[in-house]
Amino acid sequence: MTDRAPEPLPGTAAAEAVRPRVTCRRCHRPLHDPESRILRLGPECRDPAERVARHEVDQDPLPGLD
């Protein structure tokens, strides 16, 4: 006899707890990269124009802080 634990049957909670399948919103391909999974867009489908541009703004200092 062996001391191996039995493998879970397909369709059980243990087999589905691995990771949910996330697909791209545009091309519907599966995503693996953490950033792509958060954005739900693959690297090929991301448009650089859609990213928010950061720019610095001159601001007055807060009162009381010298």
N, C-alpha and C positions, 0 to 999 in steps of 0.2 A: 504494500500500500504506500501511497505517496502522501506527503503532508501539504500538498498544494491546495489552496483555496479554490473552490469552483468559480468559474467565470460567470458574470451575470448574464441572464438571458436577454436577447434583444428586445427592446420595448419596455424594459423595466426602468425604474427611477435611477438606479445606479448607472445604467448605460447612457441615459440622457443627460446626466449631470456633468458631462464633460465640458462642453461649451456650446452655446447656441450658435446656429449658423447665421452669419450676417452677410448680406449681399449688397452690392453696390446699387445705389438708387438709379443709376443711368444704364449700366450695362448688365446688371444682375449677376455678375460673377461673384463667387465667394471671396470674402476679404479676410486676410490673415494678420496684417499689420495693425497694432493697437491704435495708431492715429487714424488709419483708414476706417477701422471699425467704429470709432467714436464719431467720425464725420459721415460715415456711411457713403463714402466716395472713394473709389480706388485711385491710385496714383496717376493712372492714365486719364481718368475722367475729371480730375481736379483742374479747374481753370485758374491761372494765377490772378486774373481780374476779379475773381470772386472773393479772394482773401481781403481782409480789412487791412488797409495800409495804416501803419502807425506813423504819427508825426508829432513832434514836440511842439508845445505851445508855451510861449512866454507867459508867466503868471506872476502876479504880485505876491510878495511874501505874506504869510499869515500874520495878523496883528499879534503882538506879544512875543513873537519869536524873532530875536535879533541875531 
